[in-house]
Amino acid sequence: MPTRPPGLIYAVNDSPPTWVAIVLGLQHLCVVAISFVFPVVVVRAMGGTAAQAEFMVNMSMLAAGIGTVLQALPRGPVGSGYLCPMVCGPSYLSASILAAQTGGAALVSGMTAFASLFVVGASRVMHHLRILFPTEIVGLVVAMVGLTVLKLSATHFLGLDDAGRIIGPESAIVALITLATMCALSVWGRGFPRLACVIIGMAVGYSAAGVMGLLTREHANEIVSATWIAFPFTDHPGFAFDASMAVPFAVAAVCSLLKNVGDITTCQKINDADWQRTDMVNVRQGMLADGIGCLVGGVAGGHGLSGSSSNIGMSLATGATSRTIAWITGGLLIVMAFCPKLSSIFAIMPDPVIGAVLIFVVSFMVIAELQVARAIQMDLVPKTFPPFPEREDLDLYALLEPAREIGGDYYDFFMCDDHRLCLAVGDVCGKGMPAALFMAVTRTLLRALQDPDCGPAATLSRLNDELTQDNDASMFVTIFLAIVDLRTGACTFARGGHNPPFMIPADGPVTMLPAIDGPLIGVFEGAAFAEESIALQPGDTLLIYTDGVTEAINPAEEVYGVERTRAQLSRCRGETCEGLLTCVRDAVTEYADGADQFDDITMLAFRFLKSTSNKTH
C-alpha cells in the first residue's frame, strides 16, 4: 500500500472540493493546450489551410481528453490510475511533418494509428521486458525530454526570433512577471493560491501582455468571432499507409514508449513516500491507456499523443495529484473539441506566458525525475541488512549518501560461492547524472567479470580494459575489491586508485591496509594491478570508504582527515558494523557543522566473526 507523501495537499485517492477540482483541471488544461501548437506546425509544413489546422487541433483535443480519462482509471486492465494528462507528443512531431509533406493529412492519420498499435502491442508484454528498459536509462531519457523542453521554453521566455535574437524586452518582462507570480505562490502560498499558482500566474501574464502590447484588439476579435459549438467530423481527411513511413513512426513510438515508462515511474514516486522500484504491471496498464489515446487521435485525424511530463511536474509543484483532477481535465478537453470559443482563449496565449509556464512546470518535472534517479541508484546497491541472516561467520553493513540528488559512489557485496564473499567500493570521477550512469555500468561489469579463482587484480584488469573502450568522456573510477574466504579469514584484495581501507583488529590499534599500487580504472588499457593478502582473525573489521568521509570540510574549510577518522573508529570499535558506520557518519556530520557536503559519502564495514573451515552452508 503506497505511503502518502507529506507534501501533497490532495493525494491520488483524494477528492478535492468540486470548485477546487475544476480550477485545478483548468490549470492542467492550460499546460496541455500549449502542445496544440504541434498540429498547427504539421499542417503548415504541408501547406494546409487554417480549417485543416483547426480540425487537427480539435481532434487532438478530443483524443487527449479520452486518453486522460482512461489513464486515470484506478482499476482494470487500462490506466495507471494517476494524474497524467495526454498531450500532442513531441516524439511524433518530426515523423508527422515528414508524413504530411509526403502524403498529406491522410498519411499522418494512418501512420499515427500504426504507431499507436505498436505502443498498444508493446504494453501487453512490457512487464516481461524490464531488462530491456533499465530504470536508470529511462530516467535519463525523461530528464533529457525535460531539458529539451526547457530549451523550447527559453525561446518563448526571452522572445527570440528564428535566428536566436531577442526581438524586444517586452517578452522577457511579461515572462518574468508570470514566472515570479507562479514561483511566489508555489513557495509562500497556502491552500488555494498554491493549488492554483499556475492559472493565477497565467492570468497575471495575460494582463501584463495586454499592457505591454503583446495582446491586441485583433486577438480579442478572434475570441468574439469564434462560434460556441462546432462538429468538425465532416472534415476528416481519410487514411493512408506508406511502408516507407513505418520506420520513422516506429522510432517515434519507441521514444514515446520510453517516455511513458519514465512518466508513470515519476507518478509512482511522487505518490508514494516509500517508493523504491518501478511497478511494471502498473506501467503496462498506463502504456495501454497511452496507446489507446494515441489510437483515437490517429483514427479521429489528430496528432500523435503521449503523457505529459510537464503536467506531472505541475502536480508536484501544486501538491495536487488527485485522479479526480484528471477526469475533469479530460472532460474539459472533450468539451473544448466542440467549443471553438473556449479553445480560442488558449490559441492566443502569448509566447512569454507559454515560456514561463513551461519553465515552471518542467523545473519541477526535472526535480522529480532526479529524485527518481536517486531512488534508482539506491536500488542498484544492496540495502537488506543483515544481508545473509543465516550465516554466523560475518557482520556486514554499508551506507551511501550522495552529495547531490544522484552521485557516482557505489558499494556492492555478494557471495561468489558458498564460502567466498566479494566486497567492493567505488568512486566515479565527477558527480551528478554522468557519474551515476558510469557507476551503473561499472557495477554491472564488475559483477559480470568477477571470478574468484582469478583473483581481484585480474578482475580489475579486465574491468579496466572494458571501461577504456569508447570512453570518449574520459571518465574513470577508483575501486577497492576484496575476496574473503569465510572458512579461514583469508582476504585477498586489489586497489584501483582507491583509498586504502582501515583495519580494526579485535585487539590492537586501528591501522590501514597496505597501500599497494593500482592505477585509476578506465584510463589506460592494459594497466596492471597488484594484489595483496592478509589473514583476518575472528573479530577483525575492515572499513572500506570513499574520500567523502576523510575530505568532509567544516565552515573553516578544514578537512576531517584520516587521523580523525582513525580516532573515531578507535572510540567506536566495540559497536556492530551498523553502529560503527553510524558513529563515523555522525562524527563527520557534527564536524561539518552545516557546511555543504563536499562529496558522496560511502562506507562498508565487514567483520569476520569466526572460522567455518569445518562447517558447510
Rosetta blueprint (number, residue, H / E / L):
1 M L
2 P L
3 T L
4 R L
5 P L
6 P L
7 G L
8 L L
9 I L
10 Y E
11 A L
12 V L
13 N L
14 D L
15 S L
16 P L
17 P L
18 T H
19 W H
20 V H
21 A H
22 I H
23 V H
24 L H
25 G H
26 L H
27 Q H
28 H H
29 L H
30 C H
31 V H
32 V H
33 A H
34 I H
35 S L
36 F L
37 V H
38 F H
39 P H
40 V H
41 V H
42 V H
43 V H
44 R H
45 A H
46 M L
47 G L
48 G L
49 T L
50 A H
51 A H
52 Q H
53 A H
54 E H
55 F H
56 M H
57 V H
58 N H
59 M H
60 S H
61 M H
62 L H
63 A H
64 A H
65 G H
66 I H
67 G H
68 T H
69 V H
70 L H
71 Q H
72 A L
73 L L
74 P L
75 R L
76 G L
77 P L
78 V L
79 G L
80 S L
81 G L
82 Y L
83 L L
84 C L
85 P L
86 M E
87 V E
88 C E
89 G L
90 P H
91 S H
92 Y H
93 L H
94 S H
95 A H
96 S H
97 I H
98 L H
99 A H
100 A H
101 Q H
102 T H
103 G H
104 G H
105 A H
106 A H
107 L H
108 V H
109 S H
110 G H
111 M H
112 T H
113 A H
114 F H
115 A H
116 S H
117 L H
118 F H
119 V H
120 V H
121 G H
122 A H
123 S H
124 R H
125 V H
126 M H
127 H H
128 H H
129 L L
130 R H
131 I H
132 L H
133 F L
134 P L
135 T H
136 E H
137 I H
138 V H
139 G H
140 L H
141 V H
142 V H
143 A H
144 M H
145 V H
146 G H
147 L H
148 T H
149 V H
150 L H
151 K H
152 L H
153 S H
154 A H
155 T H
156 H H
157 F H
158 L H
159 G L
160 L E
161 D L
162 D L
163 A L
164 G L
165 R L
166 I E
167 I L
168 G L
169 P H
170 E H
171 S H
172 A H
173 I H
174 V H
175 A H
176 L H
177 I H
178 T H
179 L H
180 A H
181 T H
182 M H
183 C H
184 A H
185 L H
186 S H
187 V H
188 W H
189 G L
190 R L
191 G L
192 F H
193 P H
194 R H
195 L H
196 A L
197 C H
198 V H
199 I H
200 I H
201 G H
202 M H
203 A H
204 V H
205 G H
206 Y H
207 S H
208 A H
209 A H
210 G H
211 V H
212 M L
213 G L
214 L L
215 L L
216 T L
217 R H
218 E H
219 H H
220 A H
221 N H
222 E H
223 I H
224 V H
225 S H
226 A L
227 T L
228 W L
229 I L
230 A L
231 F L
232 P H
233 F H
234 T H
235 D H
236 H L
237 P L
238 G L
239 F L
240 A L
241 F L
242 D L
243 A H
244 S H
245 M H
246 A H
247 V H
248 P H
249 F H
250 A H
251 V H
252 A H
253 A H
254 V H
255 C H
256 S H
257 L H
258 L H
259 K H
260 N H
261 V H
262 G H
263 D H
264 I H
265 T H
266 T H
267 C H
268 Q H
269 K H
270 I H
271 N L
272 D L
273 A L
274 D L
275 W L
276 Q L
277 R L
278 T L
279 D L
280 M H
281 V H
282 N H
283 V H
284 R H
285 Q H
286 G H
287 M H
288 L H
289 A H
290 D H
291 G H
292 I H
293 G H
294 C H
295 L H
296 V H
297 G H
298 G H
299 V H
300 A H
301 G L
302 G L
303 H L
304 G L
305 L E
306 S E
307 G E
308 S L
309 S H
310 S H
311 N H
312 I H
313 G H
314 M H
315 S H
316 L H
317 A H
318 T H
319 G L
320 A E
321 T L
322 S L
323 R H
324 T H
325 I H
326 A H
327 W H
328 I H
329 T H
330 G H
331 G H
332 L H
333 L H
334 I H
335 V H
336 M H
337 A H
338 F L
339 C L
340 P H
341 K H
342 L H
343 S H
344 S H
345 I H
346 F H
347 A H
348 I L
349 M L
350 P L
351 D H
352 P H
353 V H
354 I H
355 G H
356 A H
357 V H
358 L H
359 I H
360 F H
361 V H
362 V H
363 S H
364 F H
365 M H
366 V H
367 I H
368 A H
369 E H
370 L H
371 Q H
372 V H
373 A H
374 R H
375 A H
376 I H
377 Q H
378 M H
379 D H
380 L H
381 V L
382 P L
383 K L
384 T L
385 F L
386 P L
387 P L
388 F L
389 P L
390 E L
391 R L
392 E L
393 D L
394 L E
395 D E
396 L E
397 Y E
398 A E
399 L E
400 L E
401 E E
402 P L
403 A L
404 R L
405 E L
406 I L
407 G L
408 G L
409 D E
410 Y E
411 Y E
412 D E
413 F E
414 F E
415 M E
416 C L
417 D L
418 D L
419 H L
420 R E
421 L E
422 C E
423 L E
424 A E
425 V E
426 G E
427 D E
428 V E
429 C L
430 G L
431 K L
432 G H
433 M H
434 P H
435 A H
436 A H
437 L H
438 F H
439 M H
440 A H
441 V H
442 T H
443 R H
444 T H
445 L H
446 L H
447 R H
448 A H
449 L H
450 Q L
451 D L
452 P L
453 D L
454 C L
455 G L
456 P H
457 A H
458 A H
459 T H
460 L H
461 S H
462 R H
463 L H
464 N H
465 D H
466 E H
467 L H
468 T H
469 Q L
470 D L
471 N L
472 D L
473 A L
474 S L
475 M L
476 F L
477 V E
478 T E
479 I E
480 F E
481 L E
482 A E
483 I E
484 V E
485 D E
486 L L
487 R L
488 T L
489 G L
490 A E
491 C E
492 T E
493 F E
494 A E
495 R E
496 G E
497 G E
498 H L
499 N L
500 P L
501 P L
502 F E
503 M E
504 I E
505 P L
506 A L
507 D L
508 G L
509 P L
510 V L
511 T E
512 M E
513 L L
514 P L
515 A L
516 I L
517 D L
518 G L
519 P L
520 L L
521 I E
522 G L
523 V L
524 F L
525 E L
526 G L
527 A L
528 A L
529 F L
530 A L
531 E E
532 E E
533 S E
534 I E
535 A E
536 L L
537 Q L
538 P L
539 G L
540 D L
541 T E
542 L E
543 L E
544 I E
545 Y E
546 T L
547 D H
548 G H
549 V H
550 T H
551 E L
552 A L
553 I E
554 N L
555 P L
556 A L
557 E L
558 E L
559 V E
560 Y L
561 G H
562 V H
563 E H
564 R H
565 T H
566 R H
567 A H
568 Q H
569 L H
570 S H
571 R H
572 C L
573 R L
574 G L
575 E L
576 T L
577 C H
578 E H
579 G H
580 L H
581 L H
582 T H
583 C H
584 V H
585 R H
586 D H
587 A H
588 V H
589 T H
590 E H
591 Y H
592 A H
593 D L
594 G L
595 A L
596 D L
597 Q L
598 F L
599 D L
600 D L
601 I E
602 T E
603 M E
604 L E
605 A E
606 F E
607 R E
608 F E
609 L L
610 K L
611 S L
612 T L
613 S L
614 N L
615 K L
616 T L
617 H L
